Amino acid sequence: MPAKILNGESLAAEIRADVKSRVAALSSKVGQSSVGQSSVGLGTILVGDDKPSARYVEMKHADCAEVGIESRHIHLPASASPADIKAAVLDFNNSKDVTVFLIQYPFPDGLEYNVAVELMNPKKDADGLHPVNLGKLLIGNTEDKNHLLPCTPAGIMNILSHYEIKTNGADVVIVGRGLTIGRPLAVMLSQKAPDANAAVTCVHTGVDAKSLASHCRRADILIAAAGSPHMITKEMVKEGATVISAGVSFIDGKLVSDVEDDVAEVAGAITPKVGGVGPMTRAMLLSNTIQAAEAT
């Protein structure tokens, strides 16, 4: 029986429609000072000329235009100094037109991404990666409306919930321990909550290939977030497991998944190579933006 396709694009479209209506309602409530000006704004900072990052930022701005969110962009060269990056961050921290903003990852060699993130106003952290926001996530703070969750993990959580994939008591294996996906997602899935409460194992480059495969084969839900092309093969997947492909790489300009295509032959449910987690990440960015605006 073919694997159930966990279509992230259709779910993302629903989220965008919800955000659009909320932006319109908030703009109407606040009032517009001039035609075309929105009460909600997203900022982006891109350092260097990484083509996939630049394309991803373009898509984020297109999403903003679709839902009525104003957007600003600062593009710094790879030769930018820490002082240049600090100036860009402080610009957005102090801008009344920018509700929240993000610093696009990765940075060019020689520049410290985490240092730049720590300069952000935590309330304007669109990606939820500032130490204050990650700390709130770790202690399970769900009451603070200013607390924004990391976009890709939040998108994955929404996919699992929307398609009624059982997480309560499930054996979840996350391949990858990165700051943007693996670590925060492990915390979110293990929290005592209706759509979480899972037994989570996070495996990474410190685990040898034989052990990695063994961990993966016992997973009810397997989440690939390593950015290592085709590392998950069908021999590593339990029959009927749910497989979420969140890690991608670019080879010769083409997007390549962590998950081999033939994994769909054994999985019970799987995200598609295109239209899975990616659209949900961008949708959650929009959701975070309007959430922050509504909370101010």
C-alpha positions, 0 to 999 in steps of 0.5 A: 500500500502506497505511503500516505503523503503528508502534503505541507503545501496545502496545510501552508495555504490554510495557514497563509489564508488565516494570516491574511485575514488576521493581518487585514483585521489588525490593519483595520483596527490599528488604522493605516496612515497611508495607502499600502502601509501595513501595521505588520512588518517582517525584516530579513538580513542576508549576509553573503551571496549563498544562492539557496539562501538568497532564493529562500529570502525572496520566497519569504518576501513573496509570501509576505506580499501575498498575505499583506505583510510589509517587508524590509530586507538588508543584504550585506556582502560576505566581506561585512564586518561584525560591526556592519552586522550589528548595525543591521540588527540594531536597525531592525531592533529599533524600527517601528516598521519591523514587527519581527525579523530574521537573520538568514542562516548560514553565515559566511566563514569567519562570521559568528551567526550566534553572536548576531542572533544574541544582539536581537531584541528577543521580542522581534526574533521571528525564528525563535532562536534567541537564547531567551526564546529557546530558554522559554521553550526549554522550560515549557512556557506556553502562556507568553504570547510574545514567545515565538517558536522556531519555524521549521520545528513548529511546521513539523509539529503542525504537520503531525497534528494536522494529519493525526500522526500519533505522538503520545508515547511514540518512539521518535528518532530525529537525525540531526541536532542542529540549532534550527531543527533538531534540538528545538524539535526534540524539546517540543516533541518530548513536552507533556502536551496533547500533540507531543509527549513522545519518547525522543532520540536525537542521533547525529554525526557522533553516532556510527553508521551501524548504530544510526541505522539501528536507531532509525529502524525502531522509530515510529516517527523518523525525522531526517534533519541532517542536511546529508543527501540520501542518508535515509534509505528504505532499509533504515525505516520500519514498515509503516513508520511516518517519515518527515524529510526536513533536511535538504542540500543543494547539489549542482543547483538542485534540491536534494533530500536527506531521504531516498525516494524508495523510502516511500515503499515502506513508510506508512506516511511521508512528506513529499520531496517538494511541498512538504516541510519547506512551505510549512517553515515559511508559513510558520514565519508568517504566523509568528509575524502576525502573532507578534504584531497581535501581542504588541 
